[in-house]
Amino acid sequence: MNKISIKTISYVFSVALCAVAAVAAQAQTYPTKPIRIIVPSSPGGGLDFVSRAVGQQLTQAWGQSVVVDNRAGAGGTLGPEIVARAAPDGYTLLIVSATFAVNPSAYAKLPYDTLKDFAPITQATTQPQVLVVHPSVAARSAKELAALAKAKPGQLNYSSPGDGTLSQLAFELFKMTAGVNVVQIPYKGAGLSVTAVLGGEVQACSASAVTMLPHVTSGRLRAIASTGKRRSLALPEVPTMAEQGLPDATIMGWYAFLAPARTPSAVVQKLNAELGRILQTREMRDLLAREGSEPAVSTPEQLRAHIAAEIAQLARIVKASRAGKS
């Protein structure tokens, strides 16, 4: 019995060593064919811009083409579903925004498990939202807007690209923190949401700094606060919520790269190192700055913890915003 047990243990150990060696060899040769980055949005947006810029750098570094595959639809859940079901070999990647962490609260059931069906690679960027008002609004700061809203409860409106978007949640967080009642008017997309403020249909809205930049520069909109931990690179003259006495209204947008669950750790680490290097180059920093973003690389473990924390924070905002409508 002992001899059989020893032989069995020896066999199992040998198989395990072979498996480890095979994974190590795969990481050394990876990649040997084109890599596909799934983008869960239409071409032309921030996710698309970053994925194409990074993909070009990956191609130059590794000599393998990187294909950007835009899979918009199903409220941003179609792309993640495709990646969750893809082979875990490092050749199908996913880039996501903070919406990825909103969806568990926005949908009763998702076609994937947000934490279990993906292997985090690295966070890519971070970017704040900016609150703006129409020039006719007598408010030049977040605190002044809060005071105006308290004086006119339910009489001020803000536009949003729709429920569950980061722009909507950023404004809802401001409302929660300041204790004010500003009515949401949802529009179909960020473009129409901003246009509504430009035309004076609503008094305020929240959107990314790069979206707001031309309108603020021209004077057609007035930026009153950034939701970031630091001032926006695109609008450095705009103070943060924290600087205006509302630290709990801080909320950040972000992008991150993921792979299917069970992707070999050695492949994940190789991707983490190369993506981190690319994102921190001067060229990428300059490109991201034009989009109102900055690099925010992480370890896979840090990204997993970040996503879990974001799911919890955003769920609280979603719950509070829904309660406010009832």
N, C-alpha and C positions, 0 to 999 in steps of 0.2 A: 504493500500500500504506500509506504514511504517513498519507494523508488518511483512508483507511478505518479505520486504527488509532485515529486521533484521534477520529473520529466514534464508534467503538465505545467508547472510553474515556469519552468525554463522555456517551454514553447510559447506560453502567453507573453513572457517577458521579451522573447525574440520578436514576436509579432508586434508588440508595442514599440520596440526599438525601430523596427522597419517602418511603422507608421510615422513615427517622429522624424525619421530620416527622409521619408517621402515628402512630408510637409516642409521640412527645411530645404529640400531640393526644389520644391515648387516655389518657395519664396525667393530662392536665389535666381531662378530663371524667369520668374514673373516680372513683367508680362510678356507673353509670347504671341499675343493676338490683340486686335483692337479692343478698347475699353469703351463701354457705353455708360453715359451719365444720364439717368432719367431725371427730367425736370418737370415737376408737377404743376406747371403753369404754361401759359402761352409764350411764344417768342417775344422778345423785346422788354421783358420785365427785369427786375433786379436779379432774380435767381438765374435767369437765362444769361444775363450779362456776365455774372461771376463764373458760372459753369463753363462758358465758352472761353473766357480769359484763362481760367485755370487749365482747361483742357488743352489749349494751345501750348501752354508751358509744359504740361505733362508729355505731350507729343515730342517736343524738342528734347526733353530730358531722357525719355525712355525709347524713343524711336518707334513707338507704336501709335497709330491714329486713335484719337479719342472722339467718339461720336456723341453729340448732344441730342437727346431724344425728348422732345417736348410732349408730355402726356397730360394736358390740362383736362379737367373734368371731374365730376362727382365731388365738387367742393374741395378739391385738392387731395382726395383720397385715392384716385386712380393710379397715380405714379407710385406711391408707396405700396399699393397692393401688388403691382407688377414686380417690384423689387423684392418684396417679402416672399414671392413665389419663385424667384430666379435662383439659378444654381449658385451656391455659396463658394464661388471660386475667384472673386475679385474682379470679374470682368463686367459686372453690372453694379453700378453705384447709384446712389440717390443723393440729390441735394435738396434740403428742406429749409423752410423758414419757420418762424415762430408759430405759424398756423398749424404746423405738424403737432404742436403741443396743445393747441386749442381744440383740435378735432375730437379728442376723447370726451370732451364736455359738450361739444356741439352736436354730436351724433349719438343716438341711443346704442348703435352697434356699428363697429367698423369691420372691414374685411381683413383686418390684420390686428395684431397686438403691438401697440406703439413701442413698448419696452422690450418685449420678448422676441419679436420677429426681425430685429435688426441688430447689426453689429456696429456700434458707433466708431467712427474713424477720427474725426476732429471737428471742432467748431471752426467756422471759417471767418465770419465777420460779426460785427455788432453795429447797430445803428439805432438812433433814437427816433421817436416821433416828435413832431413839432406842432404845437397848438397855435392856430391862427384865428384872427377875427377879421371881419369886414371893416374897412376904415371908418364906417359910420358908427361902429360900436364904441362907446365911451369907456374903453378898457385898454390899458397899455401894459398890463401884467396879469399873471394868473390870479393874483390876489384881488385885483380890481375886477376881473371878470367874475370871480366868486362873489364879491360884494354886490355886483350888479344883478347876478342871478338870484341872490337872496332877497334883493329888493323887489325883484319881479319873478317870483317863483312860477315856473311853468310857462313863462312868456318868451323865453329865449329858446332858439332851436340850434341844433348842430347837425351837420350832414355826416353820413358815414358810407363806406362802400358796401355795407351790409352787416348783419349780425355775425359775430364770431371773428371778424377781421381785427387785426391788431389796431388799426385806426379807431375802430369803434370801442375796443376794450380800453385803449389808452384814454379816450375821453370819459368812458364810464369810470375808470379808476380816478380820474380827476374829480368827477362828480362825487364819488364815494368819499374821497379824502377831504374835499372841501365842504361836503355836506350840502350840496346844492341840487336843484331840480332844473335840468336843461333837457328839453325834449329831443330825442333822436329822430331824424328824418332819413331813412335809408335810401340809398341810390344804388344803381347797378354798376358798381365799379368805382375805383378811385378817381378816374377822370371826371365823371359826372358829379361826384361828391365835391370835388374842389371847385368845379364850374358853378355849383349851386352857391357857394360862398362868394365867388367872384361876382356873380350876378345879383347878390343881395337877397337871394331866396331864403337863406338861412344866415345866422349871425356868425357861426364858428365851425371849425372842423379840426381834425387831426390827421396828419399824413407824414410821410417820410420827408426828411430835410431836403433831399434832392428834388422831390416833387414841388415843394413849396418855394425853393430858391428863386426861380425867375419871377414869381408873383410877388414875393417879399421885396426883391431887389427893385422891381418896377413901382412899388408902392401900392399895388392893387390889393394886397393883403398885408396885415400887420401880424408879425410873429410875436407871441407873448411868452412862450415858454418851451423849453426842450424837456423831454421826458427822460433824458439820459442821465447817467451818473456823472458825466462830464459834458461840457458844451459841445454842440455839434461842430464838426470840422467844416461843414458847409455853411453854417450860420453861427460863427463863433461869438457874435455880439448878443445872441439871444440867451438869457439866463436859464438855468435849469429849474425844475420844480423845487428841488431841494434848496437852491439858493433863495427861493421865494417863500421858504417856510413850509413847503409841502413835500418832505422827503418820501412820504409813503405813496406819492403819485409817480414814483420812478418806475418806468417800464421800458424794456429794450427790445428792439427787433434783432433778429440774428439769423444767420444761415449756418448750416452744418452739413457734413458729408457722412453718409451711412452706407453700409453694405448689408447683404442678407445675413441673417443669423447663421452661425456655424461657419462663417468664412474663416479660414485658418488664421490664427492669431499672428503668425509670422507675416502673412500677406497684409493684414490690417496694420501691423506696425510699419511695414514698408511704405504703405500708402500714407500713413500718419506722418512719417518722417518727410516724405517728398512733398506732400500737400502743405505741410507746415513750412517747409523751406520756401516753396513758391509764394505762399501768401505773405511772407515777410520780406520779400524782395522789394527794392525801391520801386521797381516798375509796377508791381501789384499794389503797393501802398498808394502810389499816385493815382492809379486807375480807380481804386476803391474810394479815395478821397473825393473824386469827382462825383461819385454816387452817394456821398454823404455817409460812407461807411469807413470802417477801419478793421484791420486784421484782428482776429481773436482766436488764435490757435489753442488747442488743448490736447490732453491725452484722451484716449478712448474712455478711460474710467471717469475723467472729469466731465466729458460730454454726456455720458450716461446719467451722472448725478445731476447735471444741469437740466437735461430734458425732464427728468423726474420732478425736479423742483419747479420747473416752468409749468408742467401739467397741473401741479397742485395750486400754484399761484393763479394761473389763468382760470382754473375751475372756480375759484372763489369769486373772481370778477364776473364770469359768465353767470353764476348763480345769483349774484347780487343784482346784475343788470336785468335778469329775468324777473326777479322779485319786484324790482322797481316798476315793471310794466303791469303787474297784476293788481 
